[in-house]
Amino acid sequence: MLLPWSPPCKVLCRSCAVMGKLQSKLKHSTYKYRPDGILEERIQTKACQEYSPAHVDTVSVVAALSSDLCVSGGKDKTAVAYDWKTGNVVRRFRGHEREITKIACVHRSSQFFSASRDRTVMMWDLHGPSQPRQQFSGHAMVVTGLAVSPDSSQLCTGSRDNTLLLWDVGTGQCAETASISRNLVTHLCWVPQEPYILQTSEDKTIRLWDSRGLQVAHIFPTKQHIQTYCEVSEDGHKCISCSNGFGGEGCEATLWDLRQTRNRICEYKGHFQTVTSCVFLPRALALMPTIATSSHDCKVKIWNQDTGACLFTLSLDGSGPLTSLAVGDTVSLLCASFSRGIHLLRVDYSQGLALREVAAF
């Protein structure tokens, strides 16, 4: 007996909704690895909660402002403060004329900085006026690096114009300038409690700058691929960088010693496209030192920091390339993407170490 024909269902994309919580639920596949790196099983995750999008276009960067607030920016030229525990937009900040490329939050403060393709950096206050508190203009090309000193008195910016600028946050004046040929800056990170700034570049080099005079203090061994991002551990003893690539060539993260030897400690290989972000995970997230990476291959991976073994892989199907990764709190990660906004990820120990997507906005 033939069943009566019915017309195909119409599928609505997430970006069509702009108000309220979305009803559609997406499932994402994950892969669990044994410590020796062998694929153990494929897990179908539970559906996540979908909230109204924080942005109307690609999200380029996300950073944690506090244990429940994040700040993000993207192609819609807007910085958005979002309460990711309630799913509500707290405030929108508009002032840039082009895509926001970097966000840097001031530790234990309501202030943050945004960098843009319009060649400017703006300082904002979550509780302040709608206009930026300070604007920093001095680069000739897109600003691609942004780092705040531990005491919040200085700001370091980098650009594709091969230049680093050191600013006095209070006055908005440029205090130091340094330029190196072909040093197209991709990211900057200030070393905690130190006067040093870590920098990655398209010339495949990782440099350590001394902010006292803005001079190069150390150059790490040159890698084979463009270095896209860097992060320093909370104790300032180690740093990680990641690289571009395709088809598994490159597509890696590297752990470095920041103390006396400054040697390479470990490499993390397993992504198949450019690795865009790498972060040290809080010790509360795992029983061992771990790091996490995000990539254009739509995957977030958790790694054993000491051995380089991949402990877990979460595939965010339909997200498009992943652009940015940030630690939200002791059990959560925030991941920005091309196509589906920002993903809230949570570490789950119910069946061993796992990473679940619990919300998207």
C-alpha positions as a Markdown table, in Angstrom:
| # | Residue | x | y | z |
|---|---|---|---|---|
| 1 | Met | 0.0 | 0.0 | 0.0 |
| 2 | Leu | 1.4 | 3.4 | -1.0 |
| 3 | Leu | 1.5 | 6.2 | 1.5 |
| 4 | Pro | 0.0 | 9.5 | 0.3 |
| 5 | Trp | 2.5 | 12.0 | -1.0 |
| 6 | Ser | 3.3 | 15.0 | 1.0 |
| 7 | Pro | 5.3 | 18.1 | 0.0 |
| 8 | Pro | 8.8 | 18.5 | 1.3 |
| 9 | Cys | 9.2 | 20.5 | 4.5 |
| 10 | Lys | 10.7 | 23.9 | 4.3 |
| 11 | Val | 13.9 | 24.3 | 6.4 |
| 12 | Leu | 14.5 | 27.7 | 8.0 |
| 13 | Cys | 18.1 | 28.8 | 8.6 |
| 14 | Arg | 19.1 | 30.2 | 11.9 |
| 15 | Ser | 20.1 | 33.6 | 10.5 |
| 16 | Cys | 16.5 | 34.3 | 9.4 |
| 17 | Ala | 15.4 | 34.8 | 13.0 |
| 18 | Val | 16.3 | 38.1 | 14.8 |
| 19 | Met | 14.0 | 38.1 | 17.8 |
| 20 | Gly | 13.6 | 35.6 | 20.7 |
| 21 | Lys | 14.8 | 32.1 | 21.2 |
| 22 | Leu | 14.9 | 30.0 | 18.0 |
| 23 | Gln | 13.0 | 26.8 | 18.0 |
| 24 | Ser | 15.2 | 24.8 | 15.6 |
| 25 | Lys | 17.7 | 22.5 | 17.3 |
| 26 | Leu | 20.9 | 21.3 | 15.6 |
| 27 | Lys | 22.8 | 18.2 | 16.5 |
| 28 | His | 26.6 | 18.0 | 16.1 |
| 29 | Ser | 28.9 | 15.0 | 15.9 |
| 30 | Thr | 31.9 | 14.5 | 18.2 |
| 31 | Tyr | 34.7 | 12.1 | 18.3 |
| 32 | Lys | 36.2 | 10.7 | 21.4 |
| 33 | Tyr | 39.9 | 9.7 | 21.4 |
| 34 | Arg | 41.8 | 7.4 | 23.6 |
| 35 | Pro | 45.0 | 9.0 | 25.1 |
| 36 | Asp | 47.0 | 7.2 | 22.4 |
| 37 | Gly | 45.2 | 9.2 | 19.8 |
| 38 | Ile | 43.1 | 6.3 | 18.3 |
| 39 | Leu | 39.5 | 7.1 | 17.4 |
| 40 | Glu | 37.4 | 5.3 | 19.9 |
| 41 | Glu | 33.8 | 6.2 | 19.1 |
| 42 | Arg | 31.5 | 8.6 | 17.4 |
| 43 | Ile | 29.0 | 10.4 | 19.8 |
| 44 | Gln | 25.8 | 12.2 | 18.7 |
| 45 | Thr | 25.4 | 15.2 | 21.0 |
| 46 | Lys | 22.2 | 16.5 | 22.5 |
| 47 | Ala | 20.5 | 19.4 | 20.8 |
| 48 | Cys | 21.6 | 22.8 | 22.1 |
| 49 | Gln | 19.7 | 25.9 | 23.0 |
| 50 | Glu | 19.5 | 28.5 | 20.2 |
| 51 | Tyr | 19.2 | 32.2 | 21.2 |
| 52 | Ser | 18.8 | 35.3 | 19.1 |
| 53 | Pro | 22.1 | 35.9 | 17.2 |
| 54 | Ala | 24.4 | 38.5 | 18.8 |
| 55 | His | 25.5 | 39.5 | 15.3 |
| 56 | Val | 23.9 | 39.7 | 11.9 |
| 57 | Asp | 27.1 | 38.6 | 10.1 |
| 58 | Thr | 30.3 | 36.6 | 10.6 |
| 59 | Val | 31.8 | 36.8 | 14.1 |
| 60 | Ser | 35.5 | 37.4 | 13.9 |
| 61 | Val | 36.5 | 37.4 | 17.6 |
| 62 | Val | 35.1 | 36.7 | 21.1 |
| 63 | Ala | 36.6 | 37.4 | 24.5 |
| 64 | Ala | 35.5 | 36.9 | 28.1 |
| 65 | Leu | 34.9 | 40.1 | 30.0 |
| 66 | Ser | 33.8 | 38.3 | 33.2 |
| 67 | Ser | 32.6 | 34.9 | 34.4 |
| 68 | Asp | 29.2 | 35.5 | 32.7 |
| 69 | Leu | 29.8 | 38.2 | 30.1 |
| 70 | Cys | 31.6 | 38.1 | 26.8 |
| 71 | Val | 32.4 | 40.7 | 24.2 |
| 72 | Ser | 32.4 | 39.9 | 20.5 |
| 73 | Gly | 33.0 | 41.7 | 17.2 |
| 74 | Gly | 32.7 | 40.9 | 13.5 |
| 75 | Lys | 31.8 | 42.0 | 10.0 |
| 76 | Asp | 28.7 | 43.9 | 11.2 |
| 77 | Lys | 31.1 | 46.5 | 12.7 |
| 78 | Thr | 29.5 | 46.2 | 16.1 |
| 79 | Ala | 31.0 | 45.1 | 19.5 |
| 80 | Val | 28.4 | 43.2 | 21.5 |
| 81 | Ala | 28.4 | 42.6 | 25.2 |
| 82 | Tyr | 26.4 | 39.4 | 25.9 |
| 83 | Asp | 25.3 | 37.5 | 29.0 |
| 84 | Trp | 26.0 | 34.0 | 27.9 |
| 85 | Lys | 24.4 | 32.5 | 31.0 |
| 86 | Thr | 21.0 | 34.0 | 30.3 |
| 87 | Gly | 21.2 | 34.4 | 26.5 |
| 88 | Asn | 20.6 | 38.2 | 26.6 |
| 89 | Val | 22.4 | 41.1 | 24.8 |
| 90 | Val | 23.6 | 43.5 | 27.5 |
| 91 | Arg | 24.8 | 46.3 | 25.2 |
| 92 | Arg | 25.9 | 47.1 | 21.6 |
| 93 | Phe | 28.8 | 49.4 | 20.8 |
| 94 | Arg | 29.0 | 51.1 | 17.4 |
| 95 | Gly | 31.7 | 53.3 | 16.2 |
| 96 | His | 33.9 | 51.4 | 13.8 |
| 97 | Glu | 33.5 | 51.9 | 10.1 |
| 98 | Arg | 34.7 | 48.4 | 9.1 |
| 99 | Glu | 34.9 | 44.9 | 10.5 |
| 100 | Ile | 36.1 | 44.4 | 14.1 |
| 101 | Thr | 39.2 | 42.2 | 14.1 |
| 102 | Lys | 40.3 | 41.9 | 17.7 |
| 103 | Ile | 38.9 | 42.4 | 21.2 |
| 104 | Ala | 41.0 | 42.8 | 24.4 |
| 105 | Cys | 39.3 | 43.0 | 27.8 |
| 106 | Val | 40.8 | 44.8 | 30.8 |
| 107 | His | 41.2 | 42.3 | 33.7 |
| 108 | Arg | 38.7 | 42.7 | 36.5 |
| 109 | Ser | 37.1 | 45.7 | 34.8 |
| 110 | Ser | 34.1 | 46.7 | 32.7 |
| 111 | Gln | 36.4 | 48.1 | 30.0 |
| 112 | Phe | 37.6 | 46.6 | 26.8 |
| 113 | Phe | 39.3 | 47.6 | 23.5 |
| 114 | Ser | 38.2 | 46.8 | 19.9 |
| 115 | Ala | 40.4 | 46.9 | 16.8 |
| 116 | Ser | 39.2 | 47.2 | 13.3 |
| 117 | Arg | 39.9 | 47.1 | 9.6 |
| 118 | Asp | 39.3 | 50.8 | 9.7 |
| 119 | Arg | 42.8 | 51.1 | 11.2 |
| 120 | Thr | 41.6 | 52.4 | 14.6 |
| 121 | Val | 41.3 | 51.0 | 18.1 |
| 122 | Met | 38.6 | 52.1 | 20.5 |
| 123 | Met | 38.3 | 51.9 | 24.2 |
| 124 | Trp | 34.8 | 51.2 | 25.7 |
| 125 | Asp | 33.2 | 51.0 | 29.1 |
| 126 | Leu | 30.3 | 48.6 | 29.6 |
| 127 | His | 28.7 | 51.1 | 32.0 |
| 128 | Gly | 29.9 | 54.3 | 30.2 |
| 129 | Pro | 28.6 | 56.5 | 27.5 |
| 130 | Ser | 27.7 | 55.3 | 24.0 |
| 131 | Gln | 30.8 | 56.9 | 22.6 |
| 132 | Pro | 34.3 | 55.4 | 23.0 |
| 133 | Arg | 36.2 | 56.6 | 26.0 |
| 134 | Gln | 39.4 | 56.8 | 24.0 |
| 135 | Gln | 40.4 | 56.3 | 20.3 |
| 136 | Phe | 43.8 | 55.3 | 19.1 |
| 137 | Ser | 44.7 | 56.1 | 15.5 |
| 138 | Gly | 48.2 | 55.5 | 14.1 |
| 139 | His | 48.4 | 52.5 | 11.9 |
| 140 | Ala | 48.4 | 52.6 | 8.1 |
| 141 | Met | 46.6 | 49.3 | 7.6 |
| 142 | Val | 44.1 | 47.0 | 9.4 |
| 143 | Val | 44.9 | 46.5 | 13.1 |
| 144 | Thr | 45.5 | 42.8 | 13.7 |
| 145 | Gly | 47.0 | 42.7 | 17.2 |
| 146 | Leu | 45.8 | 44.1 | 20.5 |
| 147 | Ala | 47.2 | 43.5 | 24.0 |
| 148 | Val | 46.7 | 45.3 | 27.3 |
| 149 | Ser | 49.4 | 45.5 | 30.0 |
| 150 | Pro | 48.7 | 43.8 | 33.3 |
| 151 | Asp | 48.2 | 47.1 | 35.1 |
| 152 | Ser | 46.0 | 48.4 | 32.2 |
| 153 | Ser | 48.1 | 51.5 | 31.8 |
| 154 | Gln | 49.5 | 50.6 | 28.4 |
| 155 | Leu | 48.1 | 49.2 | 25.2 |
| 156 | Cys | 50.1 | 47.5 | 22.4 |
| 157 | Thr | 48.7 | 47.4 | 18.9 |
| 158 | Gly | 50.0 | 45.6 | 15.8 |
| 159 | Ser | 49.1 | 45.8 | 12.1 |
| 160 | Arg | 49.7 | 44.5 | 8.6 |
| 161 | Asp | 51.8 | 47.6 | 8.1 |
| 162 | Asn | 54.6 | 45.8 | 9.9 |
| 163 | Thr | 54.4 | 48.1 | 12.9 |
| 164 | Leu | 53.8 | 47.8 | 16.6 |
| 165 | Leu | 52.7 | 50.8 | 18.6 |
| 166 | Leu | 52.7 | 51.2 | 22.3 |
| 167 | Trp | 50.1 | 53.6 | 23.7 |
| 168 | Asp | 49.5 | 55.4 | 27.0 |
| 169 | Val | 45.9 | 54.4 | 27.8 |
| 170 | Gly | 45.2 | 57.4 | 30.0 |
| 171 | Thr | 46.3 | 60.1 | 27.4 |
| 172 | Gly | 45.7 | 58.1 | 24.2 |
| 173 | Gln | 49.2 | 59.1 | 23.0 |
| 174 | Cys | 51.6 | 56.8 | 21.2 |
| 175 | Ala | 54.7 | 56.3 | 23.4 |
| 176 | Glu | 56.8 | 53.9 | 21.3 |
| 177 | Thr | 56.9 | 52.7 | 17.7 |
| 178 | Ala | 58.7 | 49.7 | 16.2 |
| 179 | Ser | 58.8 | 48.4 | 12.7 |
| 180 | Ile | 60.3 | 45.3 | 11.1 |
| 181 | Ser | 60.2 | 44.5 | 7.4 |
| 182 | Arg | 57.6 | 41.8 | 6.5 |
| 183 | Asn | 56.4 | 41.5 | 10.1 |
| 184 | Leu | 52.7 | 41.4 | 9.3 |
| 185 | Val | 51.3 | 41.0 | 12.8 |
| 186 | Thr | 48.6 | 38.4 | 13.3 |
| 187 | His | 48.2 | 38.5 | 17.1 |
| 188 | Leu | 49.6 | 40.0 | 20.3 |
| 189 | Cys | 49.5 | 38.8 | 23.9 |
| 190 | Trp | 50.9 | 40.4 | 27.0 |
| 191 | Val | 52.8 | 38.1 | 29.4 |
| 192 | Pro | 51.2 | 38.2 | 32.9 |
| 193 | Gln | 53.0 | 40.3 | 35.5 |
| 194 | Glu | 55.9 | 41.0 | 33.0 |
| 195 | Pro | 56.9 | 43.8 | 30.7 |
| 196 | Tyr | 56.9 | 41.4 | 27.7 |
| 197 | Ile | 54.6 | 41.1 | 24.7 |
| 198 | Leu | 54.3 | 38.0 | 22.6 |
| 199 | Gln | 53.7 | 38.4 | 18.9 |
| 200 | Thr | 52.9 | 36.1 | 16.0 |
| 201 | Ser | 53.4 | 37.1 | 12.3 |
| 202 | Glu | 52.8 | 36.1 | 8.7 |
| 203 | Asp | 56.6 | 35.8 | 8.3 |
| 204 | Lys | 56.2 | 32.5 | 10.3 |
| 205 | Thr | 58.1 | 34.1 | 13.3 |
| 206 | Ile | 57.1 | 34.4 | 17.0 |
| 207 | Arg | 58.7 | 37.4 | 18.7 |
| 208 | Leu | 59.0 | 38.4 | 22.3 |
| 209 | Trp | 59.1 | 42.2 | 22.8 |
| 210 | Asp | 60.2 | 44.2 | 25.8 |
| 211 | Ser | 57.7 | 47.0 | 26.3 |
| 212 | Arg | 60.5 | 49.1 | 27.9 |
| 213 | Gly | 61.6 | 50.7 | 24.7 |
| 214 | Leu | 59.6 | 48.3 | 22.5 |
| 215 | Gln | 62.6 | 46.2 | 21.5 |
| 216 | Val | 62.7 | 42.5 | 20.4 |
| 217 | Ala | 63.9 | 40.5 | 23.4 |
| 218 | His | 63.8 | 37.1 | 21.8 |
| 219 | Ile | 62.9 | 35.4 | 18.5 |
| 220 | Phe | 61.7 | 31.8 | 18.6 |
| 221 | Pro | 62.8 | 29.3 | 15.9 |
| 222 | Thr | 61.0 | 30.1 | 12.7 |
| 223 | Lys | 58.1 | 27.7 | 11.8 |
| 224 | Gln | 57.3 | 26.4 | 8.4 |
| 225 | His | 53.8 | 28.1 | 8.3 |
| 226 | Ile | 52.2 | 31.4 | 9.1 |
| 227 | Gln | 51.6 | 31.8 | 12.8 |
| 228 | Thr | 48.0 | 32.9 | 13.3 |
| 229 | Tyr | 47.6 | 33.3 | 17.1 |
| 230 | Cys | 49.4 | 33.1 | 20.5 |
| 231 | Glu | 48.5 | 32.8 | 24.1 |
| 232 | Val | 50.5 | 32.8 | 27.4 |
| 233 | Ser | 49.8 | 30.6 | 30.4 |
| 234 | Glu | 48.5 | 32.3 | 33.6 |
| 235 | Asp | 51.9 | 31.8 | 35.4 |
| 236 | Gly | 53.8 | 33.2 | 32.4 |
| 237 | His | 56.0 | 30.1 | 32.1 |
| 238 | Lys | 54.7 | 28.8 | 28.8 |
| 239 | Cys | 53.1 | 30.0 | 25.6 |
| 240 | Ile | 51.3 | 28.4 | 22.6 |
| 241 | Ser | 51.1 | 29.4 | 19.0 |
| 242 | Cys | 49.1 | 28.0 | 16.1 |
| 243 | Ser | 49.5 | 28.0 | 12.3 |
| 244 | Asn | 47.7 | 28.1 | 9.1 |
| 245 | Gly | 47.6 | 25.2 | 6.6 |
| 246 | Phe | 45.5 | 23.0 | 4.5 |
| 247 | Gly | 44.9 | 19.3 | 4.2 |
| 248 | Gly | 46.6 | 18.6 | 7.5 |
| 249 | Glu | 49.9 | 20.3 | 6.4 |
| 250 | Gly | 50.6 | 22.9 | 9.0 |
| 251 | Cys | 47.3 | 23.2 | 10.9 |
| 252 | Glu | 49.1 | 22.7 | 14.2 |
| 253 | Ala | 49.7 | 24.3 | 17.6 |
| 254 | Thr | 53.0 | 24.5 | 19.4 |
| 255 | Leu | 53.9 | 24.8 | 23.0 |
| 256 | Trp | 57.0 | 26.9 | 24.0 |
| 257 | Asp | 59.0 | 27.4 | 27.1 |
| 258 | Leu | 59.0 | 31.1 | 28.0 |
| 259 | Arg | 61.6 | 30.9 | 30.7 |
| 260 | Gln | 65.3 | 30.3 | 30.3 |
| 261 | Thr | 65.5 | 27.7 | 27.5 |
| 262 | Arg | 62.6 | 29.1 | 25.4 |
| 263 | Asn | 62.6 | 25.8 | 23.5 |
| 264 | Arg | 59.8 | 24.1 | 21.7 |
| 265 | Ile | 58.1 | 21.7 | 24.2 |
| 266 | Cys | 55.3 | 19.9 | 22.3 |
| 267 | Glu | 53.3 | 20.0 | 19.1 |
| 268 | Tyr | 49.6 | 19.3 | 18.6 |
| 269 | Lys | 48.7 | 17.9 | 15.1 |
| 270 | Gly | 45.3 | 16.7 | 14.0 |
| 271 | His | 43.4 | 19.6 | 12.4 |
| 272 | Phe | 43.0 | 19.6 | 8.6 |
| 273 | Gln | 42.7 | 23.3 | 8.0 |
| 274 | Thr | 44.1 | 26.6 | 9.5 |
| 275 | Val | 44.2 | 26.6 | 13.3 |
| 276 | Thr | 42.8 | 30.0 | 14.3 |
| 277 | Ser | 43.0 | 30.0 | 18.1 |
| 278 | Cys | 44.6 | 28.2 | 21.0 |
| 279 | Val | 44.0 | 28.6 | 24.7 |
| 280 | Phe | 45.2 | 27.1 | 28.0 |
| 281 | Leu | 42.3 | 25.5 | 29.8 |
| 282 | Pro | 41.8 | 26.1 | 33.6 |
| 283 | Arg | 43.1 | 23.2 | 35.6 |
| 284 | Ala | 39.5 | 22.7 | 36.9 |
| 285 | Leu | 38.5 | 21.7 | 33.4 |
| 286 | Ala | 40.5 | 18.5 | 33.4 |
| 287 | Leu | 42.6 | 16.2 | 35.7 |
| 288 | Met | 45.7 | 17.1 | 33.7 |
| 289 | Pro | 47.1 | 20.2 | 32.0 |
| 290 | Thr | 45.2 | 20.7 | 28.8 |
| 291 | Ile | 44.9 | 23.2 | 25.9 |
| 292 | Ala | 42.1 | 23.7 | 23.3 |
| 293 | Thr | 42.3 | 24.7 | 19.7 |
| 294 | Ser | 39.7 | 25.8 | 17.1 |
| 295 | Ser | 40.1 | 25.6 | 13.3 |
| 296 | His | 38.7 | 26.4 | 9.9 |
| 297 | Asp | 37.8 | 22.7 | 9.7 |
| 298 | Cys | 34.8 | 23.4 | 12.1 |
| 299 | Lys | 36.4 | 21.4 | 14.9 |
| 300 | Val | 37.4 | 22.2 | 18.5 |
| 301 | Lys | 40.0 | 19.9 | 20.0 |
| 302 | Ile | 41.1 | 19.3 | 23.5 |
| 303 | Trp | 44.8 | 18.1 | 23.9 |
| 304 | Asn | 46.9 | 16.7 | 26.7 |
| 305 | Gln | 49.4 | 19.6 | 27.1 |
| 306 | Asp | 52.3 | 17.3 | 28.1 |
| 307 | Thr | 52.0 | 14.5 | 25.6 |
| 308 | Gly | 50.3 | 16.1 | 22.6 |
| 309 | Ala | 47.5 | 13.5 | 22.5 |
| 310 | Cys | 44.1 | 14.6 | 21.3 |
| 311 | Leu | 41.7 | 13.8 | 24.1 |
| 312 | Phe | 38.4 | 15.0 | 22.5 |
| 313 | Thr | 37.2 | 16.5 | 19.2 |
| 314 | Leu | 33.9 | 18.4 | 18.8 |
| 315 | Ser | 32.7 | 19.0 | 15.3 |
| 316 | Leu | 30.4 | 22.0 | 15.0 |
| 317 | Asp | 28.7 | 21.0 | 11.7 |
| 318 | Gly | 27.2 | 23.9 | 9.8 |
| 319 | Ser | 29.2 | 26.5 | 11.7 |
| 320 | Gly | 31.6 | 27.3 | 8.9 |
| 321 | Pro | 35.2 | 28.1 | 9.8 |
| 322 | Leu | 35.8 | 28.7 | 13.5 |
| 323 | Thr | 37.4 | 32.1 | 14.0 |
| 324 | Ser | 38.1 | 32.6 | 17.8 |
| 325 | Leu | 38.1 | 30.7 | 21.1 |
| 326 | Ala | 38.0 | 32.0 | 24.6 |
| 327 | Val | 37.7 | 30.5 | 28.1 |
| 328 | Gly | 34.4 | 31.6 | 29.7 |
| 329 | Asp | 34.6 | 30.2 | 33.2 |
| 330 | Thr | 36.1 | 27.1 | 34.8 |
| 331 | Val | 33.8 | 24.7 | 32.8 |
| 332 | Ser | 32.9 | 26.7 | 29.7 |
| 333 | Leu | 34.4 | 27.8 | 26.3 |
| 334 | Leu | 33.2 | 30.4 | 23.9 |
| 335 | Cys | 33.8 | 29.7 | 20.2 |
| 336 | Ala | 33.1 | 32.2 | 17.3 |
| 337 | Ser | 32.2 | 31.0 | 13.8 |
| 338 | Phe | 31.6 | 32.2 | 10.3 |
| 339 | Ser | 28.0 | 31.0 | 9.9 |
| 340 | Arg | 26.4 | 30.3 | 13.3 |
| 341 | Gly | 27.5 | 33.1 | 15.6 |
| 342 | Ile | 29.0 | 32.1 | 19.0 |
| 343 | His | 28.9 | 28.6 | 20.5 |
| 344 | Leu | 28.8 | 28.0 | 24.2 |
| 345 | Leu | 30.7 | 24.8 | 24.9 |
| 346 | Arg | 30.9 | 22.9 | 28.2 |
| 347 | Val | 33.2 | 20.3 | 29.5 |
| 348 | Asp | 31.3 | 17.1 | 30.5 |
| 349 | Tyr | 32.6 | 14.3 | 32.7 |
| 350 | Ser | 29.5 | 12.1 | 32.8 |
| 351 | Gln | 31.2 | 9.7 | 30.3 |
| 352 | Gly | 34.8 | 10.7 | 30.7 |
| 353 | Leu | 36.3 | 13.9 | 29.3 |
| 354 | Ala | 33.9 | 15.3 | 26.6 |
| 355 | Leu | 33.0 | 18.7 | 25.2 |
| 356 | Arg | 29.4 | 19.5 | 24.5 |
| 357 | Glu | 27.7 | 22.4 | 22.7 |
| 358 | Val | 25.0 | 23.7 | 25.1 |
| 359 | Ala | 24.0 | 27.0 | 23.4 |
| 360 | Ala | 24.5 | 29.2 | 20.4 |
| 361 | Phe | 23.9 | 32.9 | 19.9 |
